[in-house]
Amino acid sequence: MLRPTLVFTLLALGLPAAAAEPTLALTLRSRAAPPGAPAGAATEAKATWEPKATAIVVCDMWDDHWCKSATARVNELAGPLDAMLKAARAKGVLVIHAPSTCTAFYKSTPQRQRALDAPFAKTPVPLAATERWGTAWNWPDAKREGVLPIDDSDMGCDCKTKCEIRSAWSRQTAAIAIDPEDAITDDGQETWNLLTQRKIDNVILCGVHLNMCVLGRPFAIRQMVKLGKNVALVRDLTDTMYDPSRPPGGTHFDGTDRVVEHVERFWCPSFVSTDITGTPAFRFKAAK
């Protein structure tokens, strides 16, 4: 319900009360510091983003993964992530589903066609062109960021018996709804076309895995920052590929926290899903 004073102000301006648009009130956490300098303490800043100028990109929430532990965490994460997307859509945010290498599964859908039909728009800087894992890839930028704070050189499987790496996924998990107004793409140019067509300046990333795809894919954090968008990570709706038997140790979830801090320091701020849903932030059951 609109406050009487707000209604009066709108009427005084000649606007109907219905003209009051919803907003995204975010608490953005950052640790910005120059490369080589010690990581600073977290600082928070309030930000108000216009929903219609905002998109949420759902990264690689596949139906299966070669690592059984990773699959289990995606399944646990999917419900809360879907709830966040529902709340965001209700405010007018565009949802872009990006299940990398699986867009062919959706070739006959209007959501996939929406991304294909968006008019071509030239990017302000060249898009990543080298390929990794089936899409273009934005590799770490030594001029901008330090090395990742976790050792994922073994690909991060944290199962007691190591899983065999294979192509396990075929689509996005069915636990995340794809609504009629959404879009589907795993392509950097198509993503840019959609954002330009809708005059979207703000890009929110969620999904998996933060130390790999959520940073490196052509629609993900590094690329969107390089393209000049206002970028933020939903830090409670992500996960990493990390085996805590590798340095620096601790738990799997400590590793995720370290990568979140890396992102906050070198790339973009983060916030929790509460800012959109109004409900408590998600936490994996196994996280202490």
Phi and psi in degrees as GROMACS dihedral restraints (atoms count N, CA, C in turn):
[ dihedral_restraints ]
;  ai    aj    ak    al  type     phi  dphi    fc
    3     4     5     6     1   -75.5    20    10
    4     5     6     7     1   140.2    20    10
    6     7     8     9     1   -66.5    20    10
    7     8     9    10     1   144.7    20    10
    9    10    11    12     1   -55.2    20    10
   10    11    12    13     1   -39.6    20    10
   12    13    14    15     1   -64.6    20    10
   13    14    15    16     1   -35.5    20    10
   15    16    17    18     1   -69.5    20    10
   16    17    18    19     1   -42.4    20    10
   18    19    20    21     1   -59.8    20    10
   19    20    21    22     1   -44.1    20    10
   21    22    23    24     1   -61.3    20    10
   22    23    24    25     1   -42.3    20    10
   24    25    26    27     1   -63.1    20    10
   25    26    27    28     1   -42.8    20    10
   27    28    29    30     1   -63.4    20    10
   28    29    30    31     1   -42.5    20    10
   30    31    32    33     1   -66.3    20    10
   31    32    33    34     1   -36.8    20    10
   33    34    35    36     1   -64.3    20    10
   34    35    36    37     1   -28.8    20    10
   36    37    38    39     1   -86.7    20    10
   37    38    39    40     1     0.8    20    10
   39    40    41    42     1    81.1    20    10
   40    41    42    43     1    18.4    20    10
   42    43    44    45     1  -108.7    20    10
   43    44    45    46     1   142.3    20    10
   45    46    47    48     1   -68.6    20    10
   46    47    48    49     1   155.0    20    10
   48    49    50    51     1   -59.3    20    10
   49    50    51    52     1   -30.6    20    10
   51    52    53    54     1   -66.5    20    10
   52    53    54    55     1   -10.9    20    10
   54    55    56    57     1   -72.9    20    10
   55    56    57    58     1   -11.1    20    10
   57    58    59    60     1   -69.3    20    10
   58    59    60    61     1   109.0    20    10
   60    61    62    63     1   -87.3    20    10
   61    62    63    64     1   147.9    20    10
   63    64    65    66     1   -67.7    20    10
   64    65    66    67     1   155.1    20    10
   66    67    68    69     1  -130.0    20    10
   67    68    69    70     1   165.7    20    10
   69    70    71    72     1  -104.3    20    10
   70    71    72    73     1   110.6    20    10
   72    73    74    75     1   -96.9    20    10
   73    74    75    76     1   104.7    20    10
   75    76    77    78     1  -111.1    20    10
   76    77    78    79     1   144.3    20    10
   78    79    80    81     1  -106.2    20    10
   79    80    81    82     1   102.3    20    10
   81    82    83    84     1   -91.3    20    10
   82    83    84    85     1   122.4    20    10
   84    85    86    87     1  -100.7    20    10
   85    86    87    88     1   131.9    20    10
   87    88    89    90     1  -136.6    20    10
   88    89    90    91     1   157.9    20    10
   90    91    92    93     1  -135.7    20    10
   91    92    93    94     1    37.7    20    10
   93    94    95    96     1   -55.6    20    10
   94    95    96    97     1   131.3    20    10
   96    97    98    99     1  -158.7    20    10
   97    98    99   100     1   148.9    20    10
   99   100   101   102     1   -63.2    20    10
  100   101   102   103     1   148.6    20    10
  102   103   104   105     1   -54.9    20    10
  103   104   105   106     1   135.9    20    10
  105   106   107   108     1    91.6    20    10
  106   107   108   109     1   -16.5    20    10
  108   109   110   111     1   -88.5    20    10
  109   110   111   112     1   154.2    20    10
  111   112   113   114     1   -60.3    20    10
  112   113   114   115     1   143.9    20    10
  114   115   116   117     1   -62.1    20    10
  115   116   117   118     1   131.0    20    10
  117   118   119   120     1   -80.2    20    10
  118   119   120   121     1   167.3    20    10
  120   121   122   123     1   -67.3    20    10
  121   122   123   124     1   153.2    20    10
  123   124   125   126     1   -65.2    20    10
  124   125   126   127     1   137.1    20    10
  126   127   128   129     1  -122.0    20    10
  127   128   129   130     1   148.8    20    10
  129   130   131   132     1  -120.9    20    10
  130   131   132   133     1   144.8    20    10
  132   133   134   135     1  -138.5    20    10
  133   134   135   136     1   140.4    20    10
  135   136   137   138     1   -82.0    20    10
  136   137   138   139     1   138.7    20    10
  138   139   140   141     1  -139.5    20    10
  139   140   141   142     1   144.8    20    10
  141   142   143   144     1  -118.9    20    10
  142   143   144   145     1   115.0    20    10
  144   145   146   147     1  -109.1    20    10
  145   146   147   148     1   140.3    20    10
  147   148   149   150     1   -76.4    20    10
  148   149   150   151     1   123.6    20    10
  150   151   152   153     1   -56.6    20    10
  151   152   153   154     1   -41.1    20    10
  153   154   155   156     1   -71.3    20    10
  154   155   156   157     1   -12.9    20    10
  156   157   158   159     1  -102.7    20    10
  157   158   159   160     1    20.6    20    10
  159   160   161   162     1  -131.4    20    10
  160   161   162   163     1   141.6    20    10
  162   163   164   165     1  -127.3    20    10
  163   164   165   166     1   145.0    20    10
  165   166   167   168     1  -109.3    20    10
  166   167   168   169     1   126.1    20    10
  168   169   170   171     1  -104.8    20    10
  169   170   171   172     1   124.4    20    10
  171   172   173   174     1   -98.6    20    10
  172   173   174   175     1   109.7    20    10
  174   175   176   177     1   -94.2    20    10
  175   176   177   178     1   118.4    20    10
  177   178   179   180     1    51.4    20    10
  178   179   180   181     1    41.4    20    10
  180   181   182   183     1   -85.5    20    10
  181   182   183   184     1    72.1    20    10
  183   184   185   186     1   -74.3    20    10
  184   185   186   187     1   167.7    20    10
  186   187   188   189     1   -76.8    20    10
  187   188   189   190     1   -15.9    20    10
  189   190   191   192     1  -159.6    20    10
  190   191   192   193     1   164.7    20    10
  192   193   194   195     1  -147.0    20    10
  193   194   195   196     1   152.1    20    10
  195   196   197   198     1   -65.5    20    10
  196   197   198   199     1   -23.8    20    10
  198   199   200   201     1   -95.7    20    10
  199   200   201   202     1   121.8    20    10
  201   202   203   204     1   -63.5    20    10
  202   203   204   205     1   -38.4    20    10
  204   205   206   207     1   -65.1    20    10
  205   206   207   208     1   -41.2    20    10
  207   208   209   210     1   -63.0    20    10
  208   209   210   211     1   -41.3    20    10
  210   211   212   213     1   -60.8    20    10
  211   212   213   214     1   -44.5    20    10
  213   214   215   216     1   -62.4    20    10
  214   215   216   217     1   -39.9    20    10
  216   217   218   219     1   -70.6    20    10
  217   218   219   220     1   -36.6    20    10
  219   220   221   222     1   -61.6    20    10
  220   221   222   223     1   -43.1    20    10
  222   223   224   225     1   -62.2    20    10
  223   224   225   226     1   -37.0    20    10
  225   226   227   228     1   -72.7    20    10
  226   227   228   229     1   -34.3    20    10
  228   229   230   231     1   -76.5    20    10
  229   230   231   232     1   -28.2    20    10
  231   232   233   234     1   -60.1    20    10
  232   233   234   235     1   -44.0    20    10
  234   235   236   237     1   -61.4    20    10
  235   236   237   238     1   -52.8    20    10
  237   238   239   240     1   -60.7    20    10
  238   239   240   241     1   -35.8    20    10
  240   241   242   243     1   -66.3    20    10
  241   242   243   244     1   -42.2    20    10
  243   244   245   246     1   -60.9    20    10
  244   245   246   247     1   -39.6    20    10
  246   247   248   249     1   -63.4    20    10
  247   248   249   250     1   -39.1    20    10
  249   250   251   252     1   -64.6    20    10
  250   251   252   253     1   -41.3    20    10
  252   253   254   255     1   -63.3    20    10
  253   254   255   256     1   -40.5    20    10
  255   256   257   258     1   -59.6    20    10
  256   257   258   259     1   -44.5    20    10
  258   259   260   261     1   -65.4    20    10
  259   260   261   262     1   -38.3    20    10
  261   262   263   264     1   -68.2    20    10
  262   263   264   265     1   -43.8    20    10
  264   265   266   267     1   -58.1    20    10
  265   266   267   268     1   -41.2    20    10
  267   268   269   270     1   -60.4    20    10
  268   269   270   271     1   -24.1    20    10
  270   271   272   273     1   -90.2    20    10
  271   272   273   274     1   -12.0    20    10
  273   274   275   276     1   106.8    20    10
  274   275   276   277     1    12.9    20    10
  276   277   278   279     1   -79.0    20    10
  277   278   279   280     1   139.1    20    10
  279   280   281   282     1   -78.3    20    10
  280   281   282   283     1   131.9    20    10
  282   283   284   285     1  -106.0    20    10
  283   284   285   286     1   123.3    20    10
  285   286   287   288     1  -112.4    20    10
  286   287   288   289     1   116.7    20    10
  288   289   290   291     1   -89.1    20    10
  289   290   291   292     1   127.0    20    10
  291   292   293   294     1  -127.7    20    10
  292   293   294   295     1    72.2    20    10
  294   295   296   297     1   -84.4    20    10
  295   296   297   298     1    94.3    20    10
  297   298   299   300     1   -54.8    20    10
  298   299   300   301     1   137.2    20    10
  300   301   302   303     1    68.1    20    10
  301   302   303   304     1     8.0    20    10
  303   304   305   306     1  -118.1    20    10
  304   305   306   307     1     9.5    20    10
  306   307   308   309     1   -66.1    20    10
  307   308   309   310     1   -22.7    20    10
  309   310   311   312     1   -61.4    20    10
  310   311   312   313     1   -28.0    20    10
  312   313   314   315     1   -59.1    20    10
  313   314   315   316     1   -27.1    20    10
  315   316   317   318     1  -107.4    20    10
  316   317   318   319     1    19.1    20    10
  318   319   320   321     1   -60.6    20    10
  319   320   321   322     1   -25.8    20    10
  321   322   323   324     1   -98.7    20    10
  322   323   324   325     1    10.3    20    10
  324   325   326   327     1   -96.5    20    10
  325   326   327   328     1   149.8    20    10
  327   328   329   330     1   -65.4    20    10
  328   329   330   331     1   -27.2    20    10
  330   331   332   333     1   -67.7    20    10
  331   332   333   334     1   -38.5    20    10
  333   334   335   336     1   -70.6    20    10
  334   335   336   337     1   -41.0    20    10
  336   337   338   339     1   -64.2    20    10
  337   338   339   340     1   -31.7    20    10
  339   340   341   342     1   -58.9    20    10
  340   341   342   343     1   -41.2    20    10
  342   343   344   345     1   -71.0    20    10
  343   344   345   346     1   -38.0    20    10
  345   346   347   348     1   -68.2    20    10
  346   347   348   349     1   -31.8    20    10
  348   349   350   351     1   -84.8    20    10
  349   350   351   352     1   -14.9    20    10
  351   352   353   354     1   -60.7    20    10
  352   353   354   355     1   131.1    20    10
  354   355   356   357     1   -60.0    20    10
  355   356   357   358     1   144.3    20    10
  357   358   359   360     1   -60.9    20    10
  358   359   360   361     1   136.5    20    10
  360   361   362   363     1  -133.2    20    10
  361   362   363   364     1   131.0    20    10
  363   364   365   366     1   -71.8    20    10
  364   365   366   367     1   135.5    20    10
  366   367   368   369     1   -81.7    20    10
  367   368   369   370     1   151.1    20    10
  369   370   371   372     1   -70.2    20    10
  370   371   372   373     1   -24.4    20    10
  372   373   374   375     1  -135.3    20    10
  373   374   375   376     1   156.8    20    10
  375   376   377   378     1   -61.4    20    10
  376   377   378   379     1   142.6    20    10
  378   379   380   381     1   -76.0    20    10
  379   380   381   382     1   155.3    20    10
  381   382   383   384     1   -56.5    20    10
  382   383   384   385     1   140.2    20    10
  384   385   386   387     1  -121.1    20    10
  385   386   387   388     1   -24.2    20    10
  387   388   389   390     1   -71.3    20    10
  388   389   390   391     1   150.5    20    10
  390   391   392   393     1  -107.5    20    10
  391   392   393   394     1   143.5    20    10
  393   394   395   396     1  -148.9    20    10
  394   395   396   397     1   131.9    20    10
  396   397   398   399     1    54.8    20    10
  397   398   399   400     1    37.4    20    10
  399   400   401   402     1    92.4    20    10
  400   401   402   403     1    -6.3    20    10
  402   403   404   405     1  -137.2    20    10
  403   404   405   406     1   169.7    20    10
  405   406   407   408     1   -60.5    20    10
  406   407   408   409     1   154.1    20    10
  408   409   410   411     1  -137.9    20    10
  409   410   411   412     1   135.2    20    10
  411   412   413   414     1   -98.5    20    10
  412   413   414   415     1   104.2    20    10
  414   415   416   417     1   -75.5    20    10
  415   416   417   418     1   160.9    20    10
  417   418   419   420     1   -52.4    20    10
  418   419   420   421     1   141.3    20    10
  420   421   422   423     1  -106.0    20    10
  421   422   423   424     1   101.8    20    10
  423   424   425   426     1   -63.1    20    10
  424   425   426   427     1   -22.3    20    10
  426   427   428   429     1   -75.8    20    10
  427   428   429   430     1   -17.5    20    10
  429   430   431   432     1  -114.8    20    10
  430   431   432   433     1   -36.7    20    10
  432   433   434   435     1  -129.2    20    10
  433   434   435   436     1   153.2    20    10
  435   436   437   438     1   -79.9    20    10
  436   437   438   439     1  -179.4    20    10
  438   439   440   441     1   -69.4    20    10
  439   440   441   442     1   153.4    20    10
  441   442   443   444     1   -59.8    20    10
  442   443   444   445     1   145.2    20    10
  444   445   446   447     1   -81.7    20    10
  445   446   447   448     1     7.4    20    10
  447   448   449   450     1  -130.7    20    10
  448   449   450   451     1   152.5    20    10
  450   451   452   453     1   -92.8    20    10
  451   452   453   454     1   103.2    20    10
  453   454   455   456     1  -110.5    20    10
  454   455   456   457     1    23.5    20    10
  456   457   458   459     1   -65.7    20    10
  457   458   459   460     1   -16.5    20    10
  459   460   461   462     1   -93.6    20    10
  460   461   462   463     1    10.0    20    10
  462   463   464   465     1    77.5    20    10
  463   464   465   466     1    -0.3    20    10
  465   466   467   468     1    85.3    20    10
  466   467   468   469     1     7.5    20    10
  468   469   470   471     1   -65.6    20    10
  469   470   471   472     1   124.8    20    10
  471   472   473   474     1  -109.9    20    10
  472   473   474   475     1    20.7    20    10
  474   475   476   477     1   -74.3    20    10
  475   476   477   478     1   150.3    20    10
  477   478   479   480     1   -60.4    20    10
  478   479   480   481     1   -43.3    20    10
  480   481   482   483     1  -102.7    20    10
  481   482   483   484     1   117.3    20    10
  483   484   485   486     1   -62.2    20    10
  484   485   486   487     1   135.7    20    10
  486   487   488   489     1   -82.7    20    10
  487   488   489   490     1   152.2    20    10
  489   490   491   492     1   -81.8    20    10
  490   491   492   493     1   130.3    20    10
  492   493   494   495     1   -70.2    20    10
  493   494   495   496     1   127.2    20    10
  495   496   497   498     1  -154.6    20    10
  496   497   498   499     1   169.6    20    10
  498   499   500   501     1   -85.6    20    10
  499   500   501   502     1    98.3    20    10
  501   502   503   504     1   -99.7    20    10
  502   503   504   505     1   -21.2    20    10
  504   505   506   507     1   -98.6    20    10
  505   506   507   508     1   152.1    20    10
  507   508   509   510     1  -133.3    20    10
  508   509   510   511     1   -13.2    20    10
  510   511   512   513     1  -167.1    20    10
  511   512   513   514     1   176.6    20    10
  513   514   515   516     1   -75.0    20    10
  514   515   516   517     1   149.8    20    10
  516   517   518   519     1   -56.7    20    10
  517   518   519   520     1   137.9    20    10
  519   520   521   522     1   -69.0    20    10
  520   521   522   523     1   -11.2    20    10
  522   523   524   525     1   -71.9    20    10
  523   524   525   526     1   -12.2    20    10
  525   526   527   528     1  -108.0    20    10
  526   527   528   529     1   117.2    20    10
  528   529   530   531     1   -70.0    20    10
  529   530   531   532     1   141.8    20    10
  531   532   533   534     1  -110.7    20    10
  532   533   534   535     1   104.9    20    10
  534   535   536   537     1   -81.9    20    10
  535   536   537   538     1   162.8    20    10
  537   538   539   540     1   -56.7    20    10
  538   539   540   541     1   -32.1    20    10
  540   541   542   543     1   -87.2    20    10
  541   542   543   544     1    -0.5    20    10
  543   544   545   546     1   -79.2    20    10
  544   545   546   547     1   175.7    20    10
  546   547   548   549     1  -132.2    20    10
  547   548   549   550     1   157.1    20    10
  549   550   551   552     1  -131.8    20    10
  550   551   552   553     1   124.7    20    10
  552   553   554   555     1  -165.1    20    10
  553   554   555   556     1   153.3    20    10
  555   556   557   558     1  -123.9    20    10
  556   557   558   559     1    20.0    20    10
  558   559   560   561     1  -110.9    20    10
  559   560   561   562     1   134.5    20    10
  561   562   563   564     1   -64.3    20    10
  562   563   564   565     1   -42.9    20    10
  564   565   566   567     1   -66.8    20    10
  565   566   567   568     1   -42.6    20    10
  567   568   569   570     1   -62.6    20    10
  568   569   570   571     1   -38.9    20    10
  570   571   572   573     1   -62.8    20    10
  571   572   573   574     1   -45.7    20    10
  573   574   575   576     1   -62.2    20    10
  574   575   576   577     1   -40.3    20    10
  576   577   578   579     1   -59.2    20    10
  577   578   579   580     1   -45.2    20    10
  579   580   581   582     1   -61.8    20    10
  580   581   582   583     1   -45.3    20    10
  582   583   584   585     1   -64.2    20    10
  583   584   585   586     1   -41.4    20    10
  585   586   587   588     1   -68.0    20    10
  586   587   588   589     1   -44.5    20    10
  588   589   590   591     1   -56.2    20    10
  589   590   591   592     1   -38.3    20    10
  591   592   593   594     1  -100.2    20    10
  592   593   594   595     1     6.5    20    10
  594   595   596   597     1    55.2    20    10
  595   596   597   598     1    48.6    20    10
  597   598   599   600     1   -95.9    20    10
  598   599   600   601     1   123.4    20    10
  600   601   602   603     1  -105.9    20    10
  601   602   603   604     1   -18.7    20    10
  603   604   605   606     1  -111.4    20    10
  604   605   606   607     1   129.2    20    10
  606   607   608   609     1  -126.7    20    10
  607   608   609   610     1   124.0    20    10
  609   610   611   612     1  -108.3    20    10
  610   611   612   613     1   131.1    20    10
  612   613   614   615     1  -108.5    20    10
  613   614   615   616     1   139.7    20    10
  615   616   617   618     1  -148.5    20    10
  616   617   618   619     1   168.8    20    10
  618   619   620   621     1   109.3    20    10
  619   620   621   622     1  -158.8    20    10
  621   622   623   624     1  -133.1    20    10
  622   623   624   625     1   159.9    20    10
  624   625   626   627     1  -107.0    20    10
  625   626   627   628     1   138.9    20    10
  627   628   629   630     1   -62.4    20    10
  628   629   630   631     1   -41.3    20    10
  630   631   632   633     1   -74.6    20    10
  631   632   633   634     1    -9.1    20    10
  633   634   635   636     1  -123.0    20    10
  634   635   636   637     1   -87.7    20    10
  636   637   638   639     1   -72.0    20    10
  637   638   639   640     1   -37.4    20    10
  639   640   641   642     1   -67.9    20    10
  640   641   642   643     1   -22.3    20    10
  642   643   644   645     1   -90.5    20    10
  643   644   645   646     1   -41.5    20    10
  645   646   647   648     1   -99.6    20    10
  646   647   648   649     1   -20.8    20    10
  648   649   650   651     1   -61.6    20    10
  649   650   651   652     1   162.2    20    10
  651   652   653   654     1   -71.5    20    10
  652   653   654   655     1    -8.5    20    10
  654   655   656   657     1  -111.9    20    10
  655   656   657   658     1     7.0    20    10
  657   658   659   660     1  -102.6    20    10
  658   659   660   661     1  -162.9    20    10
  660   661   662   663     1   -59.8    20    10
  661   662   663   664     1   -54.0    20    10
  663   664   665   666     1   -57.9    20    10
  664   665   666   667     1   -45.5    20    10
  666   667   668   669     1   -66.1    20    10
  667   668   669   670     1   -43.7    20    10
  669   670   671   672     1   -66.4    20    10
  670   671   672   673     1   -36.6    20    10
  672   673   674   675     1   -65.6    20    10
  673   674   675   676     1   -44.3    20    10
  675   676   677   678     1   -62.5    20    10
  676   677   678   679     1   -27.9    20    10
  678   679   680   681     1   -83.4    20    10
  679   680   681   682     1    -2.6    20    10
  681   682   683   684     1    91.1    20    10
  682   683   684   685     1    13.0    20    10
  684   685   686   687     1   -80.7    20    10
  685   686   687   688     1   156.0    20    10
  687   688   689   690     1   -78.7    20    10
  688   689   690   691     1   115.2    20    10
  690   691   692   693     1  -117.4    20    10
  691   692   693   694     1   143.0    20    10
  693   694   695   696     1  -145.8    20    10
  694   695   696   697     1   150.7    20    10
  696   697   698   699     1  -107.4    20    10
  697   698   699   700     1   136.4    20    10
  699   700   701   702     1   -86.0    20    10
  700   701   702   703     1    99.3    20    10
  702   703   704   705     1   -73.1    20    10
  703   704   705   706     1   -19.8    20    10
  705   706   707   708     1   -89.4    20    10
  706   707   708   709     1    -6.9    20    10
  708   709   710   711     1  -115.2    20    10
  709   710   711   712     1    51.2    20    10
  711   712   713   714     1  -150.4    20    10
  712   713   714   715     1   173.4    20    10
  714   715   716   717     1  -155.6    20    10
  715   716   717   718     1   167.3    20    10
  717   718   719   720     1  -121.8    20    10
  718   719   720   721     1   165.4    20    10
  720   721   722   723     1   -98.5    20    10
  721   722   723   724     1   100.2    20    10
  723   724   725   726     1  -151.7    20    10
  724   725   726   727     1   127.8    20    10
  726   727   728   729     1  -100.7    20    10
  727   728   729   730     1   114.0    20    10
  729   730   731   732     1   -68.5    20    10
  730   731   732   733     1    -2.9    20    10
  732   733   734   735     1   -74.2    20    10
  733   734   735   736     1   -12.3    20    10
  735   736   737   738     1   -93.4    20    10
  736   737   738   739     1   159.7    20    10
  738   739   740   741     1   -59.6    20    10
  739   740   741   742     1   145.6    20    10
  741   742   743   744     1   -93.3    20    10
  742   743   744   745     1     9.0    20    10
  744   745   746   747     1    87.8    20    10
  745   746   747   748     1  -156.0    20    10
  747   748   749   750     1    85.4    20    10
  748   749   750   751     1  -138.1    20    10
  750   751   752   753     1  -114.8    20    10
  751   752   753   754     1   168.9    20    10
  753   754   755   756     1   -55.5    20    10
  754   755   756   757     1   -41.8    20    10
  756   757   758   759     1   -74.9    20    10
  757   758   759   760     1   -27.4    20    10
  759   760   761   762     1   -60.6    20    10
  760   761   762   763     1   -40.2    20    10
  762   763   764   765     1   -61.5    20    10
  763   764   765   766     1   -43.1    20    10
  765   766   767   768     1   -61.7    20    10
  766   767   768   769     1   -43.1    20    10
  768   769   770   771     1   -59.5    20    10
  769   770   771   772     1   -39.1    20    10
  771   772   773   774     1   -65.6    20    10
  772   773   774   775     1   -39.1    20    10
  774   775   776   777     1   -71.3    20    10
  775   776   777   778     1   -36.8    20    10
  777   778   779   780     1   -56.8    20    10
  778   779   780   781     1   -45.0    20    10
  780   781   782   783     1   -63.8    20    10
  781   782   783   784     1   -37.2    20    10
  783   784   785   786     1   -59.7    20    10
  784   785   786   787     1   -46.8    20    10
  786   787   788   789     1   -61.7    20    10
  787   788   789   790     1   -45.2    20    10
  789   790   791   792     1   -62.5    20    10
  790   791   792   793     1   -32.0    20    10
  792   793   794   795     1   -78.0    20    10
  793   794   795   796     1   -43.5    20    10
  795   796   797   798     1  -107.4    20    10
  796   797   798   799     1   -21.1    20    10
  798   799   800   801     1  -124.5    20    10
  799   800   801   802     1   -57.0    20    10
  801   802   803   804     1  -160.2    20    10
  802   803   804   805     1   161.1    20    10
  804   805   806   807     1   -75.1    20    10
  805   806   807   808     1   171.0    20    10
  807   808   809   810     1  -130.3    20    10
  808   809   810   811     1   164.1    20    10
  810   811   812   813     1  -147.9    20    10
  811   812   813   814     1   171.8    20    10
  813   814   815   816     1  -103.5    20    10
  814   815   816   817     1   155.3    20    10
  816   817   818   819     1   -61.0    20    10
  817   818   819   820     1   -21.2    20    10
  819   820   821   822     1   -52.1    20    10
  820   821   822   823     1   -34.4    20    10
  822   823   824   825     1   -61.6    20    10
  823   824   825   826     1   -24.0    20    10
  825   826   827   828     1  -101.7    20    10
  826   827   828   829     1   -40.7    20    10
  828   829   830   831     1   -90.0    20    10
  829   830   831   832     1   -28.1    20    10
  831   832   833   834     1    77.7    20    10
  832   833   834   835     1     5.4    20    10
  834   835   836   837     1  -111.8    20    10
  835   836   837   838     1   164.6    20    10
  837   838   839   840     1   -56.7    20    10
  838   839   840   841     1   147.9    20    10
  840   841   842   843     1   -62.6    20    10
  841   842   843   844     1   150.2    20    10
  843   844   845   846     1   -72.3    20    10
  844   845   846   847     1   145.4    20    10
  846   847   848   849     1  -144.3    20    10
  847   848   849   850     1   129.7    20    10
  849   850   851   852     1   -60.9    20    10
  850   851   852   853     1   142.4    20    10
  852   853   854   855     1   -59.7    20    10
  853   854   855   856     1   -34.8    20    10
  855   856   857   858     1   -81.0    20    10
  856   857   858   859     1    -9.2    20    10
  858   859   860   861     1   -75.9    20    10
  859   860   861   862     1   131.8    20    10
